[in-house]
């Protein structure tokens, strides 16, 4: 176990499966107590399996179901995480949740627009706010955004648009929390090889995305979790949006 993180307390949204689960397991292996969040009953079985894995590392681990969409729901999530871990403060707050929509701008409904900005912008804002209130000095806040922030492409107006504000939430929070030694960063993966990606993309689009990165493949969650792990321990990097995508795009 790494002495850098042993005994720390973390919250990971979307921690029941995919990238969130791998991040949670990476932390638990190092002795971090972890509260993992999942959105709905459809993720319960996977989350319970992840929870069992985390507990197998001898750490405290709890799973919390919450449909996040308001400041109150995010605040309650943090309160439940603290109660579940028996902690007065957290040390690490990692938000992996997101929603994707690939649709021409003329076809996007108001309800779709509102939903995208609720999940990708509003929830992230209040997650950072609650983390700022509930983290020990010297902690870390990490958001997952998207490398499409550096792309010029059709169809992703609401996805790119609703993820873009997170850059400025991150930068503002990094400056505001600098006196407390809390680092605030965001990681921007390329299109990831998870079930989250494929429903939006035709086979030819998948092939194109693969062709733009090293090795002709999509980003793997195993490419991203080590970077998040590094940022939990690094004491110098803050206020950054870090693109990790095998050369898929930059800016």
C-alpha positions as CSV (number, residue, x, y, z in Angstrom):
1,X,0.0,0.0,0.0
2,X,1.1,3.6,-0.7
3,X,1.6,5.6,2.5
4,X,0.6,8.7,0.4
5,X,-3.0,7.7,0.6
6,X,-3.4,5.1,3.3
7,X,-6.2,6.0,5.6
8,X,-7.6,8.7,3.4
9,X,-11.3,9.0,2.6
10,X,-12.7,9.4,-0.9
11,X,-15.9,9.8,-2.8
12,X,-16.2,8.6,-6.4
13,X,-19.4,9.4,-8.3
14,X,-20.3,6.7,-10.9
15,X,-18.0,4.5,-8.8
16,X,-20.0,1.3,-9.3
17,X,-18.9,0.5,-12.8
18,X,-16.6,1.3,-15.7
19,X,-14.0,4.1,-15.1
20,X,-15.4,5.0,-11.7
21,X,-15.1,1.5,-10.4
22,X,-11.5,1.1,-11.6
23,X,-10.6,4.4,-9.9
24,X,-12.3,3.3,-6.7
25,X,-10.5,0.0,-6.8
26,X,-7.1,1.7,-7.5
27,X,-7.7,3.9,-4.4
28,X,-8.8,1.0,-2.2
29,X,-5.7,-1.0,-3.1
30,X,-3.7,1.8,-1.5
31,X,-5.7,1.8,1.7
32,X,-8.3,4.5,0.9
33,X,-11.7,4.3,2.4
34,X,-14.2,4.9,-0.5
35,X,-17.8,5.9,-0.9
36,X,-19.0,5.0,-4.3
37,X,-22.1,6.5,-5.9
38,X,-24.5,5.0,-8.4
39,X,-27.4,6.6,-10.2
40,X,-30.2,4.0,-10.5
41,X,-31.4,0.5,-9.7
42,X,-30.1,-0.7,-13.1
43,X,-26.5,-0.2,-11.8
44,X,-27.1,-1.8,-8.4
45,X,-25.8,-5.3,-9.1
46,X,-22.6,-4.0,-10.7
47,X,-22.2,-1.6,-7.8
48,X,-22.6,-4.3,-5.2
49,X,-20.0,-6.4,-6.9
50,X,-17.6,-3.4,-6.9
51,X,-18.4,-2.8,-3.3
52,X,-17.5,-6.3,-2.4
53,X,-14.2,-6.0,-4.2
54,X,-13.3,-2.8,-2.4
55,X,-14.1,-4.2,1.0
56,X,-11.8,-7.1,0.1
57,X,-8.9,-4.7,0.4
58,X,-9.7,-4.2,4.1
59,X,-10.9,-0.6,3.8
60,X,-14.2,0.9,4.7
61,X,-16.4,1.1,1.6
62,X,-20.1,2.1,1.1
63,X,-22.4,2.4,-1.9
64,X,-24.9,5.2,-2.1
65,X,-27.7,5.4,-4.7
66,X,-28.5,9.0,-5.7
67,X,-30.1,10.6,-8.8
68,X,-28.1,13.8,-8.9
69,X,-29.7,16.8,-10.5
70,X,-29.9,19.5,-7.8
71,X,-27.7,21.2,-5.3
72,X,-29.6,19.5,-2.5
73,X,-29.1,16.0,-4.0
74,X,-25.3,16.6,-4.3
75,X,-25.2,17.9,-0.7
76,X,-27.0,14.9,0.6
77,X,-24.6,12.6,-1.3
78,X,-21.7,14.1,0.6
79,X,-23.5,13.9,3.9
80,X,-24.3,10.2,3.2
81,X,-20.7,9.5,2.2
82,X,-19.3,11.0,5.4
83,X,-21.8,9.1,7.5
84,X,-21.1,5.9,5.7
85,X,-17.4,6.2,6.1
86,X,-17.6,7.5,9.7
87,X,-15.6,10.5,8.7
88,X,-15.8,14.2,9.5
89,X,-14.1,15.2,6.3
90,X,-13.1,13.7,3.0
91,X,-9.7,13.9,1.3
92,X,-10.5,13.1,-2.3
93,X,-13.5,13.9,-4.4
94,X,-13.7,12.4,-7.9
95,X,-16.6,13.0,-10.3
96,X,-16.9,10.6,-13.2
97,X,-20.5,11.0,-14.2
98,X,-21.6,12.4,-17.5
99,X,-24.3,12.2,-20.1
100,X,-23.7,12.1,-23.9
101,X,-26.0,13.1,-26.8
102,X,-25.0,13.1,-30.4
103,X,-27.6,15.0,-32.3
104,X,-27.7,17.8,-34.9
105,X,-28.3,21.1,-33.2
106,X,-31.6,21.7,-35.1
107,X,-33.0,18.5,-33.6
108,X,-32.1,19.0,-29.9
109,X,-35.2,19.5,-27.8
110,X,-35.4,21.9,-24.8
111,X,-35.8,18.9,-22.5
112,X,-32.6,17.3,-23.9
113,X,-30.7,20.5,-23.6
114,X,-31.8,20.9,-19.9
115,X,-30.9,17.3,-19.1
116,X,-27.5,17.5,-20.7
117,X,-26.6,20.7,-18.8
118,X,-28.1,19.4,-15.6
119,X,-25.8,16.3,-15.5
120,X,-22.7,17.7,-17.1
121,X,-22.5,21.2,-15.9
122,X,-24.9,21.8,-12.9
123,X,-24.1,18.6,-11.0
124,X,-20.4,19.1,-11.6
125,X,-20.5,22.7,-10.3
126,X,-22.3,21.7,-7.1
127,X,-20.0,18.6,-6.7
128,X,-17.0,20.9,-6.7
129,X,-18.8,23.3,-4.3
130,X,-19.6,20.5,-1.8
131,X,-16.1,19.0,-2.2
132,X,-14.7,22.4,-1.3
133,X,-16.9,22.5,1.9
134,X,-16.2,18.9,2.9
135,X,-12.5,18.2,2.1
136,X,-9.5,18.4,4.4
137,X,-6.8,20.9,3.5
138,X,-4.3,19.3,1.1
139,X,-7.0,17.2,-0.7
140,X,-7.8,16.8,-4.3
141,X,-10.9,17.4,-6.5
142,X,-10.9,15.7,-9.9
143,X,-13.6,15.9,-12.6
144,X,-13.8,13.8,-15.8
145,X,-14.6,15.9,-18.9
146,X,-13.9,15.0,-22.6
147,X,-11.3,15.4,-25.2
148,X,-14.0,16.6,-27.5
149,X,-13.4,20.0,-25.8
150,X,-10.5,20.2,-28.3
151,X,-12.5,19.0,-31.3
152,X,-14.4,20.8,-34.0
153,X,-17.1,18.3,-35.0
154,X,-20.8,18.1,-35.7
155,X,-23.4,16.4,-33.5
156,X,-21.9,17.1,-30.1
157,X,-23.1,20.6,-29.4
158,X,-24.8,19.8,-26.1
159,X,-22.2,17.4,-25.0
160,X,-19.2,19.7,-25.7
161,X,-21.2,22.7,-24.6
162,X,-22.3,21.2,-21.2
163,X,-18.8,19.9,-20.4
164,X,-17.0,23.1,-21.4
165,X,-18.1,25.1,-18.2
166,X,-16.3,22.5,-16.0
167,X,-13.0,23.9,-17.2
168,X,-13.9,27.3,-15.7
169,X,-15.4,25.7,-12.5
170,X,-12.1,23.9,-12.2
171,X,-9.9,26.9,-12.7
172,X,-11.9,29.2,-10.3
173,X,-12.0,26.5,-7.6
174,X,-8.3,25.9,-8.0
175,X,-7.5,29.5,-7.3
176,X,-10.0,29.8,-4.5
177,X,-8.8,26.7,-2.7
178,X,-5.1,27.3,-3.3
179,X,-4.6,28.7,0.2
180,X,-5.8,25.4,1.6
181,X,-3.6,23.3,-0.6
182,X,-6.5,21.6,-2.3
183,X,-5.7,20.8,-5.9
184,X,-8.6,21.0,-8.5
185,X,-8.1,19.4,-11.9
186,X,-10.0,17.8,-14.7
187,X,-9.1,14.9,-17.0
188,X,-10.2,14.8,-20.6
189,X,-10.2,11.3,-22.0
190,X,-10.6,10.5,-25.6
191,X,-13.7,8.4,-26.7
192,X,-13.6,5.6,-24.2
193,X,-14.2,1.9,-24.9
194,X,-17.2,1.6,-22.5
195,X,-20.9,1.0,-22.9
196,X,-21.4,4.7,-22.4
197,X,-19.8,5.4,-25.8
198,X,-21.4,3.0,-28.3
199,X,-25.1,3.8,-28.3
200,X,-24.4,7.3,-29.8
201,X,-22.0,6.1,-32.6
202,X,-22.5,4.4,-35.9
203,X,-19.9,1.7,-36.8
204,X,-18.1,4.1,-39.3
205,X,-17.9,6.8,-36.6
206,X,-16.4,4.2,-34.2
207,X,-13.8,3.3,-36.8
208,X,-13.0,7.0,-37.3
209,X,-12.5,7.7,-33.6
210,X,-10.2,4.7,-33.4
211,X,-8.2,5.8,-36.4
212,X,-7.3,9.2,-34.7
213,X,-5.4,7.7,-31.7
214,X,-2.2,5.8,-31.0
215,X,-2.6,2.1,-31.9
216,X,-5.8,2.7,-33.8
217,X,-7.9,2.2,-30.7
218,X,-10.2,4.0,-28.3
219,X,-9.2,5.3,-24.9
220,X,-9.3,2.5,-22.3
221,X,-10.3,3.1,-18.7
222,X,-6.9,1.6,-17.8
223,X,-5.3,4.6,-19.6
224,X,-7.2,7.1,-17.4
225,X,-7.3,5.6,-13.9
226,X,-3.5,5.8,-13.4
227,X,-3.6,9.5,-14.3
228,X,-6.4,10.2,-11.8
229,X,-4.4,8.2,-9.2
230,X,-1.4,10.4,-9.9
231,X,-3.4,13.6,-9.4
232,X,-4.7,12.4,-6.1
233,X,-1.1,12.4,-4.8
234,X,0.7,15.1,-6.8
235,X,1.0,18.4,-4.8
236,X,1.9,20.8,-7.6
237,X,-0.6,20.4,-10.5
238,X,-3.8,22.4,-10.1
239,X,-6.3,24.3,-12.3
240,X,-5.5,22.1,-15.3
241,X,-7.5,20.3,-17.9
242,X,-5.4,17.3,-18.8
243,X,-6.0,15.7,-22.2
244,X,-5.3,12.0,-22.2
245,X,-6.3,10.5,-25.5
246,X,-3.4,8.9,-27.4
247,X,-3.2,11.9,-29.7
248,X,-6.8,11.9,-30.6
249,X,-7.0,15.7,-30.3
250,X,-5.5,18.6,-28.5
251,X,-5.8,22.4,-28.4
